[in-house]
Amino acid sequence: MRFIFVILLLFSIAAKGQGIITGRVIDKETQKPIANASVFLSNATIGDKTREDGTFRLIKIRPAQYDLVVSIIGYDTFSQTLNITDGETHLSDIILTPRNTVLNEVVIRPDPNRVNNYQAFKQEFLGETEEAALCKIINPDAVDVSYDSDNRLLTASSQDFIEIENRALGYKVKYLLHNLSGTIKQVWCITKARYCLKTCWVEKKIKESG
């Protein structure tokens, strides 16, 4: 009996001090649930994807203040500051606004400089160290990158998460790159160090191959 009591006591201590966030994500215009949206706490390792009914559940959250971020292609990114305490926090419906893009009639041509621009972005974004060589951007098409040769200005952004497999740290990391621009070897190094325009979600640990 004493052994069982000790186990229950340890379980109670481990469970204490952890919060839960639940909620649902819906479309502003149709009021229908949005599936497969990314829901996460900024600069934390806690995240989830919405289910078919738009619901999500974040667990094992330490009491603190967080920025809850919801993102999916085709919608404006949602952000809300939350003060999480012990127990469950149930949010009212999170309403995402469709991103309306007015397009003129244009002839779409491949960017002949896309490969070079992307390589420049990747080199500056990931770095040139031995650890950087162990990083791989899984979805390069998510990066919108361009280079203004007249002003020597490199610009990049992403509407969806850039997924980086980081075997140096053993994690898959997701970055929502709102907007980064600057001259190579100058502004990029500063913004990369501050992470001021990137929202990070460390999704899960990568299993070592073999």
Backbone as a chain_set.jsonl record, in Angstrom:
{"seq": "MRFIFVILLLFSIAAKGQGIITGRVIDKETQKPIANASVFLSNATIGDKTREDGTFRLIKIRPAQYDLVVSIIGYDTFSQTLNITDGETHLSDIILTPRNTVLNEVVIRPDPNRVNNYQAFKQEFLGETEEAALCKIINPDAVDVSYDSDNRLLTASSQDFIEIENRALGYKVKYLLHNLSGTIKQVWCITKARYCLKTCWVEKKIKESG", "coords": {"N": [[0.827, -1.202, 0.0], [1.971, 1.214, 0.785], [3.779, 1.565, -1.295], [2.109, 1.955, -3.498], [0.894, 4.304, -2.688], [3.056, 6.096, -2.774], [3.596, 6.135, -5.526], [1.214, 7.296, -6.511], [1.421, 9.775, -5.265], [3.727, 10.864, -6.456], [2.816, 10.999, -9.084], [0.807, 12.882, -8.792], [2.289, 15.149, -8.082], [3.803, 15.507, -10.417], [1.825, 16.099, -12.235], [0.854, 18.479, -11.308], [0.889, 22.012, -11.739], [0.684, 22.269, -14.467], [-0.823, 23.37, -17.44], [-3.705, 23.402, -19.655], [-4.835, 24.092, -22.914], [-7.685, 24.544, -24.812], [-9.707, 24.769, -27.769], [-11.406, 26.139, -30.69], [-11.15, 26.642, -34.214], [-12.43, 28.759, -36.668], [-13.818, 29.797, -39.873], [-14.186, 33.168, -40.797], [-16.032, 34.123, -42.682], [-17.651, 31.962, -43.563], [-18.215, 30.655, -41.249], [-17.531, 28.061, -40.806], [-15.696, 25.218, -39.537], [-12.085, 25.188, -39.506], [-9.756, 23.032, -40.718], [-6.567, 21.478, -40.046], [-5.02, 23.692, -39.385], [-2.197, 25.394, -38.019], [-1.545, 25.552, -34.624], [-0.019, 27.061, -31.977], [2.219, 27.83, -29.234], [4.074, 30.678, -29.111], [7.606, 30.664, -29.372], [7.896, 28.351, -27.858], [7.777, 24.813, -27.138], [5.395, 23.69, -27.757], [2.657, 22.663, -29.596], [0.003, 22.158, -32.039], [-2.207, 20.664, -34.48], [-5.244, 21.672, -36.002], [-8.221, 19.729, -35.901], [-10.607, 17.931, -38.012], [-13.0, 19.052, -37.225], [-12.166, 21.512, -36.483], [-11.169, 21.815, -33.923], [-8.694, 22.011, -31.273], [-6.038, 21.033, -29.015], [-3.855, 21.847, -26.54], [-1.362, 20.7, -24.404], [0.299, 20.064, -21.202], [1.422, 22.55, -20.295], [3.407, 24.963, -18.854], [2.595, 27.215, -16.23], [2.436, 30.52, -17.225], [2.96, 33.523, -19.22], [1.969, 33.569, -22.563], [2.166, 33.845, -26.166], [-0.345, 32.95, -28.171], [-0.513, 31.499, -31.312], [-2.09, 31.205, -34.435], [-2.082, 29.773, -37.592], [-2.467, 29.412, -41.096], [-2.294, 28.679, -44.564], [-3.711, 31.06, -46.755], [-5.151, 32.534, -44.988], [-5.254, 35.332, -42.688], [-2.778, 35.602, -40.17], [-3.404, 34.718, -36.825], [-3.082, 36.055, -33.542], [-2.793, 35.933, -30.017], [-2.434, 37.042, -26.704], [-1.96, 35.139, -23.813], [-2.519, 34.357, -20.377], [-1.533, 31.705, -18.724], [-2.645, 29.387, -16.342], [-2.744, 26.821, -13.783], [-4.676, 23.93, -14.663], [-7.482, 23.752, -16.992], [-7.841, 25.856, -19.808], [-10.343, 27.088, -21.664], [-10.879, 28.378, -24.771], [-12.817, 30.888, -26.453], [-14.339, 30.69, -29.738], [-11.878, 30.879, -32.241], [-11.489, 33.143, -34.743], [-10.649, 33.195, -38.062], [-9.611, 35.36, -40.642], [-10.137, 35.297, -44.09], [-7.497, 35.714, -46.412], [-7.588, 38.162, -48.686], [-6.59, 38.467, -51.925], [-6.045, 40.483, -54.566], [-5.602, 39.907, -57.872], [-4.053, 41.008, -60.804], [-4.428, 40.463, -64.338], [-1.929, 38.533, -65.417], [1.027, 37.238, -66.96], [2.512, 34.42, -65.923], [5.805, 33.73, -65.293], [8.628, 31.609, -64.844], [10.996, 32.402, -62.288], [14.103, 33.296, -63.231], [16.217, 33.69, -61.548], [15.686, 32.417, -59.248], [16.889, 30.086, -58.064], [19.516, 30.935, -57.416], [18.91, 33.101, -55.713], [17.556, 31.809, -53.658], [19.555, 30.132, -52.667], [21.306, 32.032, -51.656], [19.711, 33.123, -49.65], [19.352, 30.831, -47.998], [21.967, 30.324, -47.175], [22.549, 32.593, -45.645], [20.491, 32.493, -43.795], [20.622, 29.999, -42.446], [23.318, 29.824, -41.915], [26.903, 29.15, -41.954], [28.255, 27.267, -40.529], [29.509, 24.147, -39.087], [27.409, 22.976, -37.746], [25.272, 24.174, -39.069], [25.419, 22.917, -41.491], [24.201, 20.547, -40.949], [21.59, 21.129, -40.97], [18.475, 21.193, -42.69], [16.246, 22.572, -44.998], [13.075, 21.554, -45.362], [10.854, 22.166, -46.927], [11.402, 24.023, -49.33], [9.898, 25.472, -51.198], [8.154, 26.979, -49.754], [9.311, 29.342, -49.166], [9.341, 32.649, -50.093], [11.336, 34.49, -52.048], [13.34, 37.219, -53.13], [15.549, 39.34, -55.034], [16.831, 42.538, -55.18], [18.783, 43.881, -57.4], [19.68, 46.45, -58.0], [19.566, 47.875, -55.592], [20.817, 46.107, -54.052], [19.391, 44.385, -52.35], [18.069, 41.848, -50.474], [15.129, 40.013, -50.04], [12.803, 38.18, -48.107], [10.092, 35.989, -47.25], [7.357, 34.111, -45.786], [4.258, 32.466, -46.226], [3.408, 30.181, -45.128], [4.637, 27.799, -42.683], [8.162, 27.513, -42.541], [9.868, 24.594, -42.656], [12.387, 23.165, -40.822], [14.755, 20.736, -40.595], [16.68, 19.975, -38.037], [19.369, 18.438, -37.288], [21.534, 18.84, -35.729], [20.633, 19.784, -33.302], [18.723, 17.942, -32.871], [16.033, 18.29, -33.476], [12.935, 19.048, -35.195], [12.243, 22.084, -36.561], [9.951, 24.77, -36.861], [9.463, 27.725, -38.678], [7.761, 30.743, -38.932], [8.045, 33.033, -41.198], [7.717, 36.284, -41.245], [8.58, 38.739, -42.483], [11.609, 39.524, -43.89], [14.338, 41.511, -44.696], [17.18, 42.971, -46.304], [20.617, 43.969, -46.831], [22.916, 41.542, -47.949], [24.965, 39.8, -45.612], [24.724, 41.75, -43.74], [22.148, 43.137, -42.584], [20.81, 40.712, -42.393], [22.298, 39.052, -40.645], [21.947, 40.359, -38.213], [19.131, 40.31, -37.772], [18.742, 37.597, -37.774], [20.037, 36.825, -35.466], [18.509, 38.048, -33.5], [15.971, 37.01, -33.867], [13.701, 38.461, -34.383], [11.664, 38.786, -36.238], [10.695, 36.359, -36.732], [8.615, 33.604, -35.99], [8.755, 30.926, -33.836], [8.347, 27.428, -33.692], [9.108, 24.613, -32.113], [8.675, 21.526, -33.163], [8.877, 18.614, -32.829], [10.936, 15.951, -31.583], [13.598, 14.625, -33.524], [14.049, 11.377, -34.666], [16.957, 9.472, -34.459], [18.518, 8.238, -37.333], [18.932, 4.827, -38.282]], "CA": [[0.0, 0.0, 0.0], [2.853, 2.375, 0.836], [4.358, 1.718, -2.631], [1.064, 2.538, -4.353], [0.711, 5.694, -2.26], [4.188, 6.874, -3.273], [3.391, 6.309, -6.967], [0.141, 8.278, -6.689], [1.927, 11.075, -4.834], [4.625, 11.346, -7.501], [1.997, 11.351, -10.246], [0.11, 14.126, -8.466], [3.271, 16.233, -8.14], [4.184, 15.709, -11.821], [0.7, 16.691, -12.97], [0.589, 19.819, -10.805], [1.655, 23.057, -12.394], [0.583, 22.155, -15.92], [-2.085, 23.863, -17.958], [-4.249, 22.865, -20.908], [-5.6, 25.057, -23.713], [-8.537, 23.947, -25.835], [-10.461, 25.754, -28.531], [-11.833, 25.796, -32.051], [-10.818, 27.653, -35.214], [-13.456, 28.791, -37.703], [-13.72, 30.785, -40.947], [-14.998, 34.342, -40.495], [-17.112, 34.329, -43.647], [-18.56, 30.809, -43.66], [-18.445, 30.141, -39.896], [-17.238, 26.638, -40.79], [-14.405, 24.918, -38.903], [-10.896, 25.127, -40.355], [-8.923, 21.893, -40.352], [-5.136, 21.46, -40.38], [-4.347, 24.953, -39.063], [-1.163, 25.261, -36.994], [-1.835, 26.272, -33.388], [1.149, 26.857, -31.129], [2.654, 28.888, -28.334], [5.278, 31.254, -29.677], [8.848, 30.433, -28.636], [7.745, 27.203, -26.975], [7.799, 23.538, -27.862], [4.034, 23.167, -27.664], [1.86, 23.0, -30.766], [-0.972, 21.169, -32.474], [-2.943, 20.94, -35.717], [-6.683, 21.565, -35.788], [-8.846, 18.535, -36.466], [-11.624, 18.2, -39.042], [-14.034, 19.919, -36.658], [-11.552, 22.785, -36.128], [-10.749, 21.861, -32.532], [-7.302, 21.729, -30.944], [-5.787, 20.824, -27.587], [-2.456, 21.99, -26.151], [-1.25, 20.151, -23.061], [1.572, 20.131, -20.492], [1.875, 23.935, -20.397], [3.786, 25.57, -17.583], [1.938, 28.511, -16.003], [3.218, 31.687, -17.652], [2.306, 34.288, -20.276], [2.36, 33.1, -23.889], [1.452, 34.323, -27.346], [-0.949, 31.867, -28.946], [-0.493, 31.845, -32.728], [-2.81, 30.294, -35.326], [-1.68, 30.126, -38.949], [-2.729, 28.487, -42.192], [-2.245, 29.365, -45.857], [-4.974, 31.608, -47.234], [-5.79, 33.318, -43.93], [-4.387, 36.176, -41.885], [-2.303, 34.954, -38.95], [-4.058, 35.154, -35.585], [-2.209, 36.026, -32.368], [-3.467, 36.367, -28.801], [-1.644, 36.858, -25.491], [-2.699, 34.398, -22.796], [-1.893, 34.064, -19.092], [-1.933, 30.339, -18.448], [-2.51, 28.912, -14.974], [-3.042, 25.396, -13.667], [-6.012, 23.552, -15.092], [-7.823, 23.893, -18.408], [-8.324, 27.134, -20.325], [-11.116, 26.876, -22.892], [-11.014, 29.647, -25.482], [-13.938, 31.066, -27.379], [-13.954, 30.377, -31.108], [-10.878, 31.726, -32.891], [-12.018, 33.424, -36.087], [-9.619, 33.592, -39.02], [-10.09, 36.135, -41.784], [-9.492, 34.909, -45.354], [-6.613, 36.721, -46.998], [-8.069, 38.506, -50.018], [-5.527, 38.95, -52.794], [-6.535, 40.878, -55.884], [-4.573, 39.664, -58.872], [-4.261, 41.476, -62.163], [-4.152, 39.44, -65.335], [-0.505, 38.536, -65.702], [1.613, 36.018, -67.497], [3.444, 33.943, -64.917], [7.024, 33.13, -65.823], [9.56, 31.176, -63.792], [12.038, 33.358, -61.935], [15.388, 32.703, -63.62], [17.188, 33.868, -60.472], [15.145, 31.786, -58.047], [17.85, 29.169, -57.461], [20.597, 31.717, -56.813], [18.369, 33.879, -54.598], [17.25, 30.899, -52.561], [20.815, 29.683, -52.085], [21.819, 33.146, -50.849], [18.866, 33.162, -48.453], [19.639, 29.677, -47.141], [23.303, 30.489, -46.599], [22.494, 33.612, -44.602], [19.486, 32.122, -42.8], [21.097, 28.862, -41.663], [24.702, 30.017, -41.534], [27.922, 28.391, -42.662], [28.994, 26.467, -39.563], [29.33, 22.704, -39.209], [26.043, 22.687, -37.295], [24.351, 24.596, -40.12], [25.462, 21.907, -42.547], [23.317, 19.465, -40.536], [20.221, 21.611, -41.087], [17.893, 21.071, -44.024], [14.906, 23.125, -45.184], [12.317, 20.468, -45.971], [9.899, 22.703, -47.906], [11.954, 25.284, -49.864], [8.902, 26.226, -51.961], [7.413, 27.854, -48.846], [10.053, 30.598, -49.03], [9.248, 33.636, -51.172], [12.575, 35.253, -51.958], [13.668, 38.027, -54.305], [16.76, 40.154, -54.856], [16.868, 43.796, -55.912], [20.191, 44.067, -57.725], [20.02, 47.873, -57.981], [19.784, 48.279, -54.203], [21.483, 44.975, -53.396], [18.484, 44.088, -51.247], [17.478, 40.51, -50.478], [13.89, 40.0, -49.275], [12.21, 36.85, -48.005], [8.953, 35.834, -46.349], [6.643, 32.848, -46.007], [2.878, 32.454, -45.762], [3.289, 28.971, -44.335], [5.837, 27.54, -41.914], [9.371, 26.923, -43.111], [10.21, 23.458, -41.804], [13.827, 22.932, -40.815], [15.199, 19.554, -39.877], [17.926, 20.373, -37.39], [19.943, 17.26, -36.651], [22.535, 19.275, -34.759], [19.928, 19.878, -32.029], [17.824, 16.814, -32.752], [14.648, 18.727, -33.541], [12.37, 19.672, -36.391], [11.838, 23.425, -36.153], [9.117, 25.484, -37.818], [9.559, 29.184, -38.607], [6.846, 31.551, -39.727], [8.88, 34.177, -41.543], [6.799, 37.349, -41.646], [9.229, 39.577, -43.495], [13.006, 39.836, -43.625], [14.983, 42.13, -45.851], [18.412, 43.674, -45.998], [21.76, 43.619, -47.668], [23.563, 40.31, -47.517], [26.072, 39.936, -44.654], [24.562, 42.926, -42.885], [20.918, 43.077, -41.811], [20.424, 39.318, -42.155], [22.97, 38.523, -39.456], [21.349, 40.992, -37.039], [17.775, 39.803, -37.56], [18.817, 36.175, -37.465], [20.45, 36.686, -34.078], [17.444, 38.502, -32.617], [14.74, 36.27, -34.159], [12.648, 39.425, -34.095], [10.575, 38.721, -37.2], [10.366, 34.962, -36.969], [7.928, 32.924, -34.92], [9.355, 29.602, -33.822], [7.661, 26.322, -33.056], [9.869, 23.374, -32.162], [7.552, 20.605, -33.257], [9.083, 17.31, -32.235], [12.306, 15.466, -31.644], [13.857, 13.772, -34.67], [14.642, 10.11, -34.311], [18.216, 9.232, -35.147], [18.422, 7.178, -38.324], [19.724, 3.657, -37.963]], "C": [[0.866, 1.259, 0.0], [3.449, 2.649, -0.537], [3.367, 2.372, -3.585], [0.858, 4.004, -4.003], [1.818, 6.594, -2.789], [4.025, 7.137, -4.761], [2.328, 7.369, -7.226], [0.598, 9.673, -6.318], [2.845, 11.674, -5.887], [3.851, 11.77, -8.737], [1.291, 12.677, -10.024], [1.044, 15.316, -8.558], [3.643, 16.557, -9.574], [3.088, 16.421, -12.586], [0.432, 18.131, -12.545], [1.439, 20.846, -11.551], [1.66, 22.97, -13.903], [-0.798, 22.586, -16.366], [-2.462, 23.215, -19.268], [-5.02, 23.983, -21.598], [-6.401, 24.291, -24.751], [-9.308, 25.049, -26.548], [-10.841, 25.248, -29.906], [-11.535, 26.96, -32.973], [-11.852, 27.593, -36.327], [-13.175, 29.902, -38.717], [-14.675, 31.943, -40.656], [-16.207, 34.457, -41.408], [-18.129, 33.191, -43.638], [-18.963, 30.263, -42.298], [-18.22, 28.627, -39.807], [-15.874, 26.403, -40.147], [-13.28, 24.828, -39.919], [-10.006, 23.995, -39.852], [-7.464, 22.136, -40.746], [-4.449, 22.812, -40.199], [-3.323, 24.693, -37.963], [-1.509, 26.15, -35.808], [-0.674, 26.017, -32.437], [1.391, 28.065, -30.228], [3.995, 29.391, -28.824], [6.468, 31.045, -28.746], [8.708, 29.348, -27.574], [7.723, 25.946, -27.816], [6.425, 22.888, -27.898], [3.224, 23.621, -28.87], [0.929, 21.867, -31.147], [-1.523, 21.585, -33.832], [-4.429, 20.793, -35.425], [-7.22, 20.325, -36.505], [-9.91, 18.925, -37.48], [-12.711, 19.121, -38.525], [-13.471, 21.251, -36.165], [-11.024, 22.869, -34.713], [-9.262, 21.558, -32.381], [-7.163, 21.598, -29.433], [-4.284, 20.888, -27.335], [-2.323, 21.577, -24.689], [0.159, 20.371, -22.495], [2.21, 21.526, -20.603], [2.207, 24.463, -19.005], [3.091, 26.919, -17.421], [2.877, 29.673, -16.334], [2.386, 32.453, -18.68], [2.865, 33.836, -21.624], [1.603, 33.881, -24.96], [0.96, 33.105, -28.102], [-1.04, 32.314, -30.393], [-1.231, 30.765, -33.519], [-2.526, 30.72, -36.756], [-2.048, 29.013, -39.915], [-2.738, 29.286, -43.488], [-3.641, 29.832, -46.263], [-5.7, 32.461, -46.212], [-4.763, 34.219, -43.255], [-4.004, 35.434, -40.607], [-2.964, 35.573, -37.729], [-3.074, 35.049, -34.429], [-2.959, 36.585, -31.165], [-2.583, 36.065, -27.604], [-2.501, 36.213, -24.409], [-1.864, 34.267, -21.528], [-2.399, 32.696, -18.641], [-1.655, 29.987, -16.985], [-2.765, 27.41, -14.953], [-4.471, 25.113, -14.126], [-6.236, 23.846, -16.566], [-8.349, 25.289, -18.727], [-9.038, 26.873, -21.641], [-11.378, 28.223, -23.549], [-12.297, 29.691, -26.284], [-13.437, 30.842, -28.798], [-12.94, 31.394, -31.654], [-11.29, 31.903, -34.339], [-10.886, 33.918, -36.977], [-10.253, 34.282, -40.214], [-9.373, 35.686, -43.055], [-8.66, 36.051, -45.899], [-7.061, 36.966, -48.437], [-6.937, 39.113, -50.825], [-6.11, 39.23, -54.171], [-5.404, 40.748, -56.887], [-4.956, 40.26, -60.214], [-3.938, 40.345, -63.125], [-2.688, 39.547, -65.746], [-0.109, 37.207, -66.317], [2.705, 35.582, -66.519], [4.616, 33.246, -65.592], [7.912, 32.689, -64.674], [10.62, 32.244, -63.546], [13.388, 32.747, -62.268], [16.445, 32.788, -62.522], [16.758, 33.193, -59.171], [16.187, 30.911, -57.336], [18.955, 29.929, -56.745], [20.106, 32.513, -55.594], [18.093, 32.994, -53.392], [18.528, 30.414, -51.877], [21.433, 30.772, -51.207], [21.038, 33.265, -49.548], [19.24, 32.035, -47.494], [20.989, 29.817, -46.44], [23.284, 31.487, -45.448], [21.561, 33.211, -43.465], [19.983, 31.02, -41.875], [22.523, 29.053, -41.161], [25.639, 29.098, -42.302], [28.761, 27.522, -41.726], [28.778, 24.973, -39.829], [27.925, 22.289, -38.764], [25.022, 23.05, -38.361], [24.3, 23.58, -41.249], [24.561, 20.722, -42.232], [21.845, 19.865, -40.597], [19.739, 21.52, -42.535], [16.504, 21.687, -44.034], [14.096, 22.112, -45.984], [11.402, 20.962, -47.086], [10.381, 24.036, -48.478], [10.94, 26.118, -50.636], [8.085, 27.158, -51.076], [8.063, 29.223, -48.717], [9.853, 31.45, -50.286], [10.463, 34.548, -51.06], [12.83, 36.01, -53.256], [14.893, 38.878, -53.991], [16.706, 41.362, -55.775], [18.336, 44.12, -56.179], [20.612, 45.529, -57.677], [20.356, 48.352, -56.566], [20.496, 47.207, -53.39], [20.702, 44.541, -52.162], [17.858, 42.712, -51.437], [16.275, 40.504, -49.552], [13.307, 38.596, -49.267], [11.056, 36.867, -47.011], [8.33, 34.468, -46.611], [5.226, 32.982, -45.478], [2.593, 31.206, -44.942], [4.593, 28.758, -43.58], [6.962, 26.994, -42.785], [9.8, 25.818, -42.155], [11.694, 23.144, -41.95], [14.131, 21.7, -39.979], [16.59, 19.842, -39.336], [18.508, 19.187, -36.635], [21.054, 17.623, -35.671], [21.912, 19.353, -33.365], [18.977, 18.717, -31.813], [16.356, 17.177, -32.808], [14.251, 19.133, -34.96], [11.782, 21.007, -35.94], [11.009, 24.055, -37.259], [9.249, 26.985, -37.585], [8.484, 29.799, -39.503], [7.555, 32.859, -39.988], [7.991, 35.291, -42.084], [7.412, 38.213, -42.751], [10.653, 39.866, -43.05], [13.616, 40.447, -44.878], [16.234, 42.847, -45.389], [19.514, 43.275, -46.952], [22.434, 42.382, -47.098], [24.765, 40.639, -46.639], [25.933, 41.154, -43.751], [23.309, 42.768, -42.033], [20.543, 41.646, -41.482], [21.034, 38.782, -40.879], [22.348, 39.091, -38.187], [19.981, 40.387, -36.755], [17.798, 38.336, -37.211], [19.181, 35.968, -36.0], [19.324, 37.056, -33.124], [16.18, 37.674, -32.753], [13.519, 37.18, -34.027], [11.476, 39.315, -35.057], [10.205, 37.283, -37.541], [9.64, 34.414, -35.756], [8.324, 31.468, -34.971], [8.458, 28.599, -33.128], [8.525, 25.089, -33.217], [8.871, 22.249, -32.071], [7.781, 19.294, -32.542], [10.534, 16.888, -32.401], [12.476, 14.521, -32.829], [14.522, 12.495, -34.191], [15.915, 9.911, -35.137], [18.046, 8.059, -36.12], [19.352, 6.039, -37.954], [19.535, 3.28, -36.533]], "O": [[0.559, 2.239, -0.678], [3.615, 3.806, -0.923], [3.736, 3.236, -4.381], [0.673, 4.845, -4.882], [1.558, 7.723, -3.205], [4.287, 8.249, -5.22], [2.518, 8.246, -8.069], [0.219, 10.648, -6.967], [2.755, 12.866, -6.18], [4.179, 12.775, -9.368], [1.183, 13.496, -10.936], [0.656, 16.376, -9.049], [3.788, 17.726, -9.931], [3.358, 17.237, -13.467], [-0.139, 18.914, -13.304], [2.572, 20.564, -11.94], [2.539, 23.532, -14.556], [-1.808, 22.224, -15.763], [-1.642, 22.56, -19.913], [-5.762, 24.727, -20.957], [-5.846, 23.476, -25.489], [-9.532, 26.126, -25.995], [-10.625, 24.083, -30.241], [-11.647, 28.121, -32.58], [-12.127, 26.524, -36.872], [-12.4, 30.822, -38.454], [-15.836, 31.723, -40.31], [-17.287, 34.846, -40.964], [-19.334, 33.434, -43.699], [-19.926, 29.504, -42.187], [-18.66, 27.985, -38.854], [-15.0, 27.267, -40.198], [-13.501, 24.435, -41.065], [-9.562, 24.003, -38.704], [-7.175, 22.904, -41.664], [-3.402, 23.053, -40.799], [-3.552, 23.869, -37.077], [-1.738, 27.35, -35.963], [-0.379, 24.864, -32.123], [0.848, 29.15, -30.435], [4.947, 28.62, -28.94], [6.377, 31.216, -27.53], [9.331, 29.423, -26.515], [7.658, 26.0, -29.044], [6.31, 21.672, -28.052], [3.115, 24.818, -29.138], [1.05, 20.752, -30.639], [-1.326, 22.716, -34.276], [-4.834, 19.895, -34.686], [-6.732, 19.935, -37.566], [-10.094, 20.107, -37.773], [-13.288, 19.891, -39.292], [-14.172, 22.029, -35.518], [-10.477, 23.903, -34.329], [-8.652, 20.932, -33.247], [-8.047, 21.996, -28.675], [-3.529, 20.07, -27.862], [-3.077, 22.045, -23.836], [1.074, 20.799, -23.198], [3.381, 21.66, -20.96], [1.379, 24.411, -18.096], [3.007, 27.687, -18.379], [3.972, 29.78, -15.783], [1.25, 32.08, -18.974], [4.078, 33.735, -21.803], [0.562, 34.486, -24.705], [1.757, 32.319, -28.615], [-1.579, 33.382, -30.681], [-1.027, 29.571, -33.303], [-2.705, 31.886, -37.106], [-1.952, 27.829, -39.591], [-3.148, 30.446, -43.501], [-4.621, 29.097, -46.134], [-6.739, 33.049, -46.513], [-3.569, 33.923, -43.244], [-4.824, 34.719, -40.032], [-3.07, 36.794, -37.615], [-2.32, 34.081, -34.335], [-3.671, 37.584, -31.275], [-2.04, 34.966, -27.491], [-3.609, 36.664, -24.119], [-0.648, 34.087, -21.595], [-3.549, 32.552, -18.229], [-0.573, 30.253, -16.462], [-2.978, 26.801, -16.001], [-5.357, 25.957, -13.991], [-5.296, 24.152, -17.299], [-9.189, 25.831, -18.009], [-8.41, 26.479, -22.624], [-12.015, 29.099, -22.964], [-12.8, 28.663, -26.737], [-12.228, 30.809, -29.028], [-13.13, 32.605, -31.539], [-11.424, 30.927, -35.078], [-10.247, 34.929, -36.687], [-11.285, 33.854, -40.729], [-8.143, 35.689, -43.105], [-9.068, 37.211, -45.853], [-6.932, 36.094, -49.296], [-6.388, 40.15, -50.454], [-6.604, 38.329, -54.85], [-4.371, 41.405, -56.76], [-6.064, 40.039, -60.704], [-3.256, 39.386, -62.765], [-2.27, 40.535, -66.35], [-0.813, 36.203, -66.207], [3.693, 36.289, -66.317], [4.441, 32.299, -66.359], [7.938, 33.341, -63.63], [11.082, 32.905, -64.476], [13.783, 31.765, -61.64], [17.439, 32.063, -62.548], [17.385, 33.376, -58.127], [16.336, 31.002, -56.117], [19.296, 29.613, -55.605], [20.794, 32.59, -54.576], [18.36, 33.375, -52.252], [18.577, 30.3, -50.653], [22.008, 30.486, -50.156], [21.614, 33.48, -48.482], [19.423, 32.274, -46.3], [21.134, 29.474, -45.266], [23.911, 31.27, -44.411], [21.807, 33.548, -42.307], [19.791, 31.092, -40.661], [22.899, 28.518, -40.119], [25.214, 28.361, -43.191], [29.854, 27.089, -42.092], [27.974, 24.589, -40.678], [27.329, 21.372, -39.33], [24.032, 22.344, -38.551], [23.263, 23.402, -41.889], [24.191, 19.97, -43.133], [20.961, 19.056, -40.317], [20.502, 21.741, -43.475], [15.675, 21.368, -43.183], [14.399, 21.846, -47.147], [11.195, 20.263, -48.078], [9.822, 25.08, -48.144], [11.088, 27.337, -50.729], [7.392, 28.038, -51.586], [7.442, 30.162, -48.217], [10.16, 31.019, -51.398], [10.6, 35.292, -50.088], [12.566, 35.5, -54.346], [15.227, 39.105, -52.828], [16.555, 41.231, -56.99], [19.047, 44.581, -55.286], [21.761, 45.833, -57.356], [21.294, 49.122, -56.361], [20.745, 47.376, -52.197], [21.263, 44.354, -51.083], [17.197, 42.452, -52.442], [16.375, 40.939, -48.405], [13.313, 37.905, -50.286], [11.043, 37.65, -46.061], [8.725, 33.759, -47.537], [5.011, 33.546, -44.405], [1.648, 31.176, -44.154], [5.564, 29.476, -43.82], [6.75, 26.137, -43.644], [10.064, 26.076, -40.981], [12.19, 22.892, -43.049], [13.797, 21.64, -38.795], [17.556, 19.94, -40.093], [18.174, 18.961, -35.472], [21.467, 16.787, -34.868], [22.561, 19.033, -32.369], [18.476, 18.52, -30.707], [15.517, 16.465, -32.255], [15.082, 19.5, -35.792], [10.932, 21.054, -35.05], [11.313, 23.903, -38.442], [9.16, 27.461, -36.453], [8.325, 29.425, -40.665], [7.657, 33.704, -39.099], [7.565, 35.251, -43.238], [6.822, 38.386, -43.818], [10.876, 40.393, -41.96], [13.423, 39.945, -45.985], [16.338, 43.274, -44.239], [19.361, 42.367, -47.769], [22.502, 42.213, -45.881], [25.485, 41.61, -46.876], [26.885, 41.553, -43.08], [23.388, 42.318, -40.89], [20.011, 41.381, -40.403], [20.348, 38.118, -40.102], [22.232, 38.383, -37.187], [19.7, 39.994, -35.623], [16.964, 37.87, -36.435], [18.687, 35.038, -35.363], [19.189, 36.453, -32.058], [15.379, 37.641, -31.819], [12.445, 36.741, -33.616], [10.371, 39.728, -34.704], [9.494, 37.023, -38.512], [10.003, 34.721, -34.621], [8.242, 30.835, -36.024], [7.874, 28.897, -32.086], [8.669, 24.569, -34.324], [8.276, 22.032, -31.015], [6.956, 18.893, -31.72], [11.258, 17.407, -33.251], [11.595, 13.707, -33.106], [15.459, 12.539, -33.395], [15.938, 10.151, -36.345], [17.494, 7.019, -35.762], [20.423, 6.252, -37.385], [20.128, 2.306, -36.068]]}, "num_chains": 1, "name": "protein.A"}
